[in-house]
């Protein structure tokens, strides 16, 4: 499916939500185009929080993520670098930064089709949660701005108002997402068999498999194959779909990286 207005869905989102039902949405490449953490890093670079070399490395990971989906190598690399650079940063500054990042960089990248899905779940009386490896401070801003129920995100340890560079619990990725959703379900008396989950990544199969209604959105190649094999619905909101995107990769990849690099250089030279 190339997209949806909500009227051509193969399942009844508009029926009243039964007690104990909810919907869980991944963020990066599912609810929005690209990686939210990249935009946080970009905003931090504008504030001179780290070097152009590090920023350019994140830009290249963002390009690869948009073109082919996430890899665990890139995910772990960005996580470790972000934790290292977070040491000593004020928690209050990140809260304020989350609002700026949403207004300046994320709002325009929300997929309209994904937003329509969240709206229909809400209209049917279901709770809608974001479940993401993005820092919970940023994920909560996205959820609040979209009028969703809340967000489960990665939690950084804070001591005396400053980030320590350590995590509280696990990095919310892969199996950790499924564990977090199961914990939420137990707390809020949710019946996961009546719940929905949406993601773009094969790494989120544990999350998708934990609910009765899994849906792949903008899936990477492995998730697309898995979804087809298991008869899961698949939505693709990307322009031209992956075949066209990958066909243009050689022509556009270098230009895109160059464009991002020049953007960081301009910020540096201001």
N, C-alpha and C positions, 0 to 999 in steps of 0.2 A: 504494500500500500504506500503510495507516494505521500499521502497526508490525509488529514481529515478535518472536517468542520464539526465533527461530533455527531452528524446525522447518518453517517455511513459506517458506523462501528459494527463489528460482527458480534457484539455482546452488549447487553442492556445496561449501560452506565446510568441511564436516566431513570431507572426504576428505583424506588425508595430504598435507601440503604438499610439493611437489616441490622439490628443491634449487634455490636461486636465486629462490624466490618470497617475496614480502613484501606487506604491506598498509600503505597510507599514509592517515592520517586528518587532515583539517583539524580545527581545534578549535572555533572560534566558530560557533555555530548548527548545527554538525555533530555534534561529540562532546558539546557542552554547550549549554544555552540561553543566548543572549546572547553578549556580548563579554567575554573574560577580561581584556583590558586595562582595561576599565571597572572591574572589581573591584579591580585593582591600584591604579588611580587613587583609588577610594573609600577603600581602606586608607591610601593616602598622604595623603588629605585628613584622615582621622582623626588622622594624625600632624602635621597643620598644615603639610604640604609645599606647599600652594597654596591659592588663594582659593576662596570659595564660588561666585563667579561662574564660574570655570573649571570647578569641579566640576559645577555645574548644566548647563553646556554639554555636558559629557561625558554627563550623565544623559539629556539630550534626544537625543543621538546614539545612546545605548543603546536608548532607546525606539524610535526610527526603525529601528534595526538589527533589533530583534526583530520589528517589524511588517512591514518590507518588504525586509530584507536590506541588505547593505552597499553603499555608493556610494564611488567613488574619492575624491570630495571629502571625505567624512567620514573615510575611511581616512587620507588624506594629512594632514588637519587634526589628527587625533589623534596620528599619528606625529610630526609636527613639534612639536606642543605637548609631547608626552612627552619628546622628546629635549632640548628647551629646559629643561624642569623637572628633567631627570635630572642636569644639570651639577653636579658637586660632591657628588652623593650617593654614599655608600660602597657598593661592590659587595657587601660582607658583609651590609649592611642589606637589600638587595634579595633576597639568597638567603634570609635569614630571613623576609622579608616574603612570599615565595612560598609558604612552608609555611603561614603564617597565612591567606593569601588562600584557599588550597585548602581548609583545614579549615573556615573560617568562611563562605565565599561560593561556592566552586566545586563542592565535593563534592555538594551537594544539587541542583546544576543539570546534572549529567551525565545525558544521555538514557539510560534503561535499554536501549532498543533498540540504540543505538549501542554501549553497553558490551557487549551480548550479541554484537554483531558482532566486536568486538576479542577477546573471550574465545574465540569459535569459531575465529578465525584462529590465535590462540595455541595452542589445543588441537590444531589441525591441524599444528602445528609451524612455522608461518610467523612471521617477525619482524614486529612491528607498530610503526610509527613515526608520531609526530605530525609534521605539517608545517604550520607556522603563523607568522603575522606577530607573534605574541605574543613578548615577550622570552624568549630561550632559557632563562633562569633559571627563569621561571615554567612554561614548557612542560615543562621537565625534571622539575619537581616533579609535574605532572599525570601524566606518563608513568610516573614512579617509583611514585606512589601507586596507579596502575591496573595495575601490573605489566607495563607495555609495554617494548619493546626500548629505546626512546630517543626523542629529540625533535630536530627541526630547527626552529630559531626565529631570530628577529632577534637579532643580536649587537651590543651596545653596546660601544664602545671604553672600556677601563679603563686608567688610568695612575695609578700610585702608590695603587692601591686605590680610586680614585674614577672615576666616569663622566665622560667628557669632553664628552658631548653629540653625539658623532659615531658613525657606524656602522662596523662592520667588515664589509665587503662590502655587499650590498644589503639593503634592507628586504624581508623574505621574504613577497612577495605576488605574485599573478599569475604571470607568466612566470618570476619568480625561484624560485618553488616548484618548477616543472618542472625548472629548471636544477639546483637543489639535489638533487632526487631522482635525476636522471641522474648527478650526481657521486657520490652515495652508491652507486648501482647499480654504477658502475664500480669503486668502492673495495671493495665487498662481493661482487662477482661475482653481482649480481642480474640476472635476465632479466626486463626490464620487461614483456615480453609475457605473463609468467606472474604478474604482480603486480596488485594491486588498489589503487584510490584512491577516496576518499570526500570529498565536499564539498557545501556548500549554495549556493555562489556561482558565477555565470557567469564571474566573474573567474578562477576556477580551472579553466576549460576546458583551458588548456595542461597543467596537472597531470593532469587526468582523461584527456586524450587521449594522454598519454605512456605509459599502462599498457594492458595487454590487457583489464582488467576494471574499467572506470569505473562508479561508482555515485553517483547524486545522493541526498543526504539533506536533507530539509527545504528543497528548492530554492527559490531566488527565481524569479520568473516567467520570466526569460530562460533560466535553466538548465533549468527544467522543460520549456520548449519545445524546447531543444536536446537534452535527454535523450530526449524522445519521438521527435524527428526521427531520432535515431541509435540508437533501440532500447536505450537504457541503462536499467537498473533504477532505480526511484525509490522511496525510502522517505520517509514523512512521519510523524514522531513527535510533531508538534505537536497539542495538544488542539484539536479542532474544525477542524483544517486551516486553510489560508490564507483560504479563502472566508469562514469564520465570523469569523476574526480581523480581516480587513479590513472586514467588515460591522460590527464593533463598534468600529472605529478611532475614529470620531467620538465615540462615547459614552465610550470608555475612555481615549483618548489624553491628553486634558487631565487627567483624574483621575490617570493614572499619572505624568505629569510633576509634577503638584502633590504627589503622594505622595513621589516621590523628592526633590523640592525640600524638603519638610518634613523628610524624613529627614536631609538635609545640614544644615538649620537646627538641628535638635536636636543633631546632633554638634557644630556650631559653638558652641552655647550651653552645652555641658557644662563 
